[in-house]
Amino acid sequence: MTLTPRLSIFGGRARLSAVFDRETGFTVNNNDRQNCASALTCIDAFLRSTPILLQAQLWNPYGNNPVAMQSGDFTRWRELNVTVDLPTRLLRIDALHLAFSHASISLQGRNLMLWTRFSGTDPESQPGAGQYGPDRSGIPQNRSWGFRFDLTP
């Protein structure tokens, strides 16, 4: 499910838009949890605050551990875009004999926030060959920012 709200303000001279994704109905193997259960090193197995059933499941060094399978449901703020049109009085450069009919500046952000109950790095990450990190289920998506400047003669 995708939600894309848009808002124009100041007579349409400034525009904001965003993209939110919601994905549900799948499970993901949390390799960190699987590995610590196999090696009997999960800290939750030693805490009094951990429910006894979970402690028992964490003391399972054999095969696939049901504790490692977790819901992969998530909501992600995928994109934010803010665009502002520059006033026409700023579009004339008399010293260079230049004049532009339109100019705008934009700021874009990607992968800004992730809401999930999955305890691994990122439920959307896919296993990759030769990756050895804190969670071998993959590298989480990076957050990135971009700046754009548009001129129309």
ZIURQUI-V833161 format. One record per residue. N is the residue number from 1. PHI is phi as a letter, one per 30 degrees, with the letter a starting at -180 (NA if undefined). Layout:
BEGIN
n=N phi=PHI
n=N phi=PHI
END
This chain:
BEGIN
n=1 phi=NA
n=2 phi=b
n=3 phi=b
n=4 phi=b
n=5 phi=d
n=6 phi=b
n=7 phi=b
n=8 phi=c
n=9 phi=b
n=10 phi=h
n=11 phi=i
n=12 phi=i
n=13 phi=d
n=14 phi=b
n=15 phi=b
n=16 phi=b
n=17 phi=b
n=18 phi=b
n=19 phi=b
n=20 phi=c
n=21 phi=c
n=22 phi=b
n=23 phi=b
n=24 phi=b
n=25 phi=i
n=26 phi=b
n=27 phi=c
n=28 phi=b
n=29 phi=d
n=30 phi=d
n=31 phi=d
n=32 phi=e
n=33 phi=d
n=34 phi=d
n=35 phi=d
n=36 phi=d
n=37 phi=d
n=38 phi=d
n=39 phi=c
n=40 phi=h
n=41 phi=b
n=42 phi=d
n=43 phi=d
n=44 phi=d
n=45 phi=d
n=46 phi=c
n=47 phi=c
n=48 phi=d
n=49 phi=d
n=50 phi=d
n=51 phi=e
n=52 phi=d
n=53 phi=d
n=54 phi=d
n=55 phi=e
n=56 phi=d
n=57 phi=d
n=58 phi=d
n=59 phi=c
n=60 phi=b
n=61 phi=d
n=62 phi=c
n=63 phi=i
n=64 phi=d
n=65 phi=c
n=66 phi=d
n=67 phi=d
n=68 phi=d
n=69 phi=d
n=70 phi=b
n=71 phi=d
n=72 phi=c
n=73 phi=e
n=74 phi=a
n=75 phi=b
n=76 phi=b
n=77 phi=d
n=78 phi=d
n=79 phi=a
n=80 phi=b
n=81 phi=b
n=82 phi=b
n=83 phi=b
n=84 phi=b
n=85 phi=d
n=86 phi=d
n=87 phi=d
n=88 phi=d
n=89 phi=d
n=90 phi=c
n=91 phi=c
n=92 phi=c
n=93 phi=c
n=94 phi=d
n=95 phi=d
n=96 phi=c
n=97 phi=h
n=98 phi=c
n=99 phi=b
n=100 phi=c
n=101 phi=d
n=102 phi=a
n=103 phi=b
n=104 phi=b
n=105 phi=b
n=106 phi=b
n=107 phi=b
n=108 phi=b
n=109 phi=b
n=110 phi=b
n=111 phi=h
n=112 phi=d
n=113 phi=a
n=114 phi=b
n=115 phi=c
n=116 phi=a
n=117 phi=c
n=118 phi=d
n=119 phi=d
n=120 phi=d
n=121 phi=d
n=122 phi=a
n=123 phi=d
n=124 phi=d
n=125 phi=d
n=126 phi=c
n=127 phi=d
n=128 phi=b
n=129 phi=d
n=130 phi=i
n=131 phi=c
n=132 phi=b
n=133 phi=b
n=134 phi=d
n=135 phi=b
n=136 phi=d
n=137 phi=d
n=138 phi=k
n=139 phi=d
n=140 phi=d
n=141 phi=d
n=142 phi=d
n=143 phi=d
n=144 phi=b
n=145 phi=b
n=146 phi=b
n=147 phi=b
n=148 phi=b
n=149 phi=b
n=150 phi=c
n=151 phi=b
n=152 phi=c
n=153 phi=d
END
